[in-house]
Amino acid sequence: MTRKLFDEQLAQLKELLIKMGELNCEAIADAVGALEKQDVDLAGKTKAVERQVDEKEQQIERLCLKIILKQQPVASDLLFVTSAMKMITDMERIADQAVDISDLVVKMSKLPYADAVKEIPDMADRVQEMVKNAAKSFVERDGELAKAVCRADDAVDDLFDLVKKKLTTIVHKDIDEDDNGEQALDMLMIAKYLEKIGDHASNIAEWVLFMLTGEHKKLN
């Protein structure tokens, strides 16, 4: 295999990773948009996007194995390829959790949206940015951007704690109102899924730093 072909395959790998990150952001936006609008059809769209993410994961796995087996890359190229294989596991889980949110939206479709919890759309915006920047930092080998992704997770965690406090108050206040109490618990699960998406984005950023340094460290 010539170096030219190898470079072309690396470029293809970068394109697939960027596309997978974009699909993840689309899945998150659809899931939370469905929640805000109580739109069951939009919730269903999340599952279609998740299937595309699965397809991208398989394409990336096959391409990485092809590069390793045929080119036998060394040094930074090997770290890039092996890190890509690690990070797509987190990217696939992000799409799964967007679907989990959508499933709860369908369950809640006949219940009013809990206006008391304004932080959930903010959480969604923040984790989308984290996912986008995590993929970008990987493709561009940008360690500072990767570290920024990890730092951004702290703000998402703070928002989750605030949502949890608000929803705990709602559950205690409406303990005799089955619908309201159940909805509050469902909203808490949605916030938890968004918090976990932030964790996965941080994991991806940590693989970026592994690629650049050869050391895998937990930053969150």
C-alpha positions as CSV (number, residue, x, y, z in Angstrom):
1,M,0.0,0.0,0.0
2,T,1.4,3.4,-1.0
3,R,1.6,6.3,1.3
4,K,-0.8,8.2,-0.9
5,L,-3.4,5.5,-0.5
6,F,-2.7,5.5,3.3
7,D,-3.2,9.2,3.5
8,E,-6.5,8.9,1.5
9,Q,-7.7,6.3,4.0
10,L,-6.8,8.5,7.0
11,A,-8.7,11.4,5.3
12,Q,-11.7,9.1,4.8
13,L,-11.5,8.1,8.5
14,K,-11.5,11.7,9.6
15,E,-14.6,12.4,7.4
16,L,-16.4,9.4,8.9
17,L,-15.6,10.6,12.4
18,I,-16.9,14.1,11.7
19,K,-20.1,12.7,10.2
20,M,-20.6,10.4,13.1
21,G,-20.3,13.4,15.5
22,E,-22.7,15.4,13.4
23,L,-25.2,12.6,13.5
24,N,-24.9,12.4,17.2
25,C,-25.6,16.1,17.5
26,E,-28.6,15.7,15.2
27,A,-29.9,12.8,17.4
28,I,-29.6,14.9,20.6
29,A,-31.3,17.9,19.0
30,D,-34.2,15.8,17.7
31,A,-34.7,14.1,21.0
32,V,-34.8,17.3,23.0
33,G,-36.8,19.1,20.3
34,A,-39.3,16.3,20.5
35,L,-39.5,16.9,24.3
36,E,-40.0,20.6,24.0
37,K,-42.6,20.3,21.3
38,Q,-44.2,17.1,22.5
39,D,-43.6,15.8,19.0
40,V,-43.8,12.0,18.7
41,D,-42.8,12.0,15.0
42,L,-39.6,13.9,15.8
43,A,-38.9,11.5,18.6
44,G,-39.2,8.7,16.1
45,K,-36.7,10.4,13.8
46,T,-34.1,10.0,16.5
47,K,-34.1,6.2,16.0
48,A,-33.5,6.6,12.2
49,V,-30.5,8.8,13.0
50,E,-29.2,6.3,15.5
51,R,-29.3,3.6,12.9
52,Q,-27.1,5.8,10.7
53,V,-24.7,6.2,13.6
54,D,-24.5,2.4,13.9
55,E,-23.7,2.2,10.2
56,K,-20.9,4.8,10.6
57,E,-19.5,2.9,13.5
58,Q,-19.3,-0.3,11.4
59,Q,-17.7,1.6,8.5
60,I,-15.1,3.1,10.8
61,E,-14.3,-0.2,12.4
62,R,-13.8,-1.9,9.1
63,L,-11.6,1.0,7.8
64,C,-9.5,1.0,10.9
65,L,-8.9,-2.8,10.8
66,K,-8.0,-2.5,7.1
67,I,-5.5,0.3,7.8
68,I,-3.9,-1.7,10.7
69,L,-3.7,-5.0,8.9
70,K,-2.5,-3.8,5.5
71,Q,-0.5,-0.7,6.4
72,Q,0.8,-1.6,9.8
73,P,1.1,2.0,10.9
74,V,3.5,3.1,13.6
75,A,3.9,6.0,16.0
76,S,1.3,8.8,15.7
77,D,-0.6,7.1,12.9
78,L,-1.1,4.0,14.9
79,L,-2.3,6.0,17.9
80,F,-4.7,7.9,15.7
81,V,-6.3,4.7,14.3
82,T,-6.4,2.8,17.6
83,S,-7.9,5.8,19.4
84,A,-10.5,6.1,16.7
85,M,-11.6,2.6,17.4
86,K,-11.9,3.4,21.1
87,M,-13.8,6.6,20.7
88,I,-16.6,5.3,18.3
89,T,-17.8,3.1,21.2
90,D,-18.6,6.3,23.1
91,M,-20.1,7.9,20.0
92,E,-22.4,5.0,19.5
93,R,-23.6,5.2,23.1
94,I,-24.4,8.9,22.7
95,A,-26.9,8.0,19.9
96,D,-28.3,5.2,22.1
97,Q,-29.0,7.6,24.9
98,A,-30.6,10.1,22.5
99,V,-33.0,7.3,21.6
100,D,-33.6,6.6,25.3
101,I,-34.7,10.2,25.6
102,S,-37.0,9.9,22.7
103,D,-38.5,6.7,24.1
104,L,-39.4,8.7,27.3
105,V,-40.8,11.5,25.1
106,V,-43.2,9.1,23.5
107,K,-44.2,7.8,26.9
108,M,-44.8,11.4,28.1
109,S,-46.6,12.5,25.0
110,K,-49.9,13.0,26.7
111,L,-48.5,14.8,29.7
112,P,-47.6,18.6,29.9
113,Y,-44.0,19.5,29.5
114,A,-42.5,20.4,32.9
115,D,-41.9,24.1,32.4
116,A,-40.2,24.3,35.8
117,V,-37.1,22.6,34.3
118,K,-35.7,25.1,31.9
119,E,-32.2,23.7,32.3
120,I,-32.7,20.6,30.2
121,P,-32.6,22.4,26.8
122,D,-29.5,24.2,28.0
123,M,-27.9,20.9,29.0
124,A,-28.8,19.6,25.5
125,D,-27.1,22.6,23.8
126,R,-24.0,22.2,25.9
127,V,-23.6,18.4,25.3
128,Q,-24.1,18.9,21.6
129,E,-21.2,21.4,21.6
130,M,-19.1,19.0,23.6
131,V,-19.7,16.2,21.1
132,K,-19.0,18.4,18.2
133,N,-15.8,19.8,19.7
134,A,-14.6,16.3,20.9
135,A,-14.8,15.0,17.3
136,K,-13.2,18.2,16.0
137,S,-10.3,18.0,18.5
138,F,-9.7,14.4,17.4
139,V,-9.6,15.1,13.7
140,E,-7.5,18.2,14.1
141,R,-5.3,16.7,16.8
142,D,-6.1,19.7,19.1
143,G,-5.2,18.9,22.7
144,E,-6.3,22.2,24.0
145,L,-9.8,21.8,22.5
146,A,-10.0,18.3,24.0
147,K,-9.2,19.7,27.5
148,A,-11.9,22.4,27.0
149,V,-14.4,19.6,26.3
150,C,-13.5,17.9,29.6
151,R,-13.8,21.3,31.5
152,A,-17.2,21.9,29.9
153,D,-18.5,18.7,31.5
154,D,-18.4,20.4,34.9
155,A,-21.1,22.9,33.8
156,V,-23.3,20.0,32.5
157,D,-22.9,18.3,35.9
158,D,-23.9,21.5,37.7
159,L,-27.0,21.8,35.5
160,F,-27.9,18.2,36.2
161,D,-27.6,18.8,40.0
162,L,-29.9,21.8,39.6
163,V,-32.5,19.8,37.6
164,K,-32.3,17.0,40.2
165,K,-33.1,19.4,43.0
166,K,-36.0,21.0,41.1
167,L,-37.5,17.7,40.2
168,T,-37.1,16.2,43.7
169,T,-39.2,19.2,44.9
170,I,-41.9,18.5,42.3
171,V,-42.0,14.8,43.2
172,H,-42.4,15.6,46.9
173,K,-45.0,18.3,46.3
174,D,-47.1,16.2,44.0
175,I,-46.6,12.9,45.7
176,D,-50.4,12.2,45.5
177,E,-50.6,13.2,41.8
178,D,-49.4,10.1,40.0
179,D,-49.1,11.7,36.6
180,N,-47.0,14.7,37.8
181,G,-44.8,12.6,40.0
182,E,-44.1,10.0,37.2
183,Q,-43.4,12.8,34.7
184,A,-40.9,14.4,37.1
185,L,-39.1,11.1,37.4
186,D,-39.1,10.7,33.6
187,M,-37.7,14.2,33.3
188,L,-35.0,13.3,35.7
189,M,-34.0,10.3,33.6
190,I,-33.8,12.6,30.5
191,A,-31.5,14.9,32.4
192,K,-29.4,11.9,33.5
193,Y,-29.1,10.7,29.9
194,L,-27.9,14.2,28.9
195,E,-25.4,14.1,31.7
196,K,-24.1,10.7,30.5
197,I,-23.8,12.1,27.0
198,G,-21.5,14.7,28.4
199,D,-19.5,12.0,30.1
200,H,-19.1,10.2,26.8
201,A,-17.9,13.4,25.1
202,S,-15.3,13.7,27.8
203,N,-14.2,10.1,27.2
204,I,-13.7,10.9,23.6
205,A,-11.6,14.0,24.5
206,E,-9.5,11.8,26.8
207,W,-8.8,9.5,23.8
208,V,-7.7,12.5,21.9
209,L,-5.1,13.3,24.6
210,F,-4.1,9.6,24.6
211,M,-3.5,9.9,20.8
212,L,-1.3,12.9,21.4
213,T,0.6,11.8,24.4
214,G,0.4,8.0,24.5
215,E,-1.1,8.2,28.0
216,H,-4.7,7.6,28.9
217,K,-5.8,9.7,31.9
218,K,-9.2,10.3,33.4
219,L,-9.9,14.0,33.6
220,N,-13.4,13.8,35.0
